[in-house]
Amino acid sequence: MFRTEAVDGRARAGWVETDRGRVLTPCFMPVGSRGVVRLLSAQDMAALGAQVVLANTYHLMLRPGVEVVAAMGGLHGFTGWDGHFLTDSGGYQVMSLPCSVDDDGVTFRSSYDGSWQRLSPESAVVRQELLGADIQMVLDVCTELPATRGALVEAGERTLAWAQRARQAHSRPGQLLFGIVQGGTETDLRAEYAGRLVEIGFDGYGIGGLSVGETPDEMAAALAAAVGELPAGLPRYLMGVGDPFSLMTAIGLGVDMFDCVLPTRLARHGTALTSTGRLAAKAARFATDGSPLDPGCSCGVCGRHSRAYIRHLFNVGEPSAGRLVSLHNLAWLSQLVLEARRAVLEGRFAQLARAVAEVWGPRVPPGVQAEPLG
Ligand SMILES: [Zn+2]
């Protein structure tokens, strides 16, 4: 169930309601593919105020196996995280590996031990029911961009057929099932597939296959075309996108949920997200810099540690360095998304999107009108 509290342009603030409780939107979801956000704990997630953690069926079906997770009380019992979990079907990971896709499913080799594995629309549903997340995603066919129209149509039709089968297979009460809109950068395909997915009927809609090499304009156009066909009364989730500029673009087009490995991956490589852009925390110039990663950030890391200290930890190879920057980056991005939520509630989203675009974007996001000159 989704409730809209306020709309500002096409941007919206609201909440998704599940049996576990409410998820305030817009919402950024940290990625914990193997049941943990790398270097962090469930306790850290709670301290960060994270609402939803994303886990991945591909990884968990191979290690430790969905039956093991189910026997331990599902993802919540197993990991100790009592907030929301969303599970991805694993299609994206599988299709990035050598694999063969047929009408019935996909065959691939495990990246853990090389064994042959099979994932079908039905088995992806059953596995995610066993994992016990609050929200599960259908198995879809991902296409690398650029792709020919023929390849996009083939993937799109198969994705729709699989979505229909997943809808029929899903039976776990209290667990939401989201469909996924594909269609690459072809706006007419995005609109058509979104419309046909809505006819099948899901609890929410993911928009997949974006931020894979297309231009920001192409992404915005594909997104707008898909969102235009999705019902206002259900949540919309842009999958795998989390850079500040794209977040603002998508929120401005009416998207509610996001996930991305970017903040934690950048952190482990020594890059902090800050209000003035990316900061290379390993840089020698910070050797005696007593200021926090971002003086404007209210996170626990910025409240306690200097750039000099974090730079030192990276310099001597302490894993805590990546951990501290991961905590900061997730807190920073959550603050940004919360700020977007407040801006929508207060009717000043366009202003915020412009300010973010000045630091993070190539230009003003599409759909956001420039202020008149003078
Ligand atoms: Zn911070």
Boltz pocket constraint, residues with backbone or C-beta under 6 A from the ligand:
constraints:
  - pocket:
      binder: B
      contacts: [[A, 293], [A, 294], [A, 297], [A, 298], [A, 299], [A, 300], [A, 301], [A, 302], [A, 303], [A, 327], [A, 328], [A, 329], [A, 331], [A, 332]]
      max_distance: 6.0
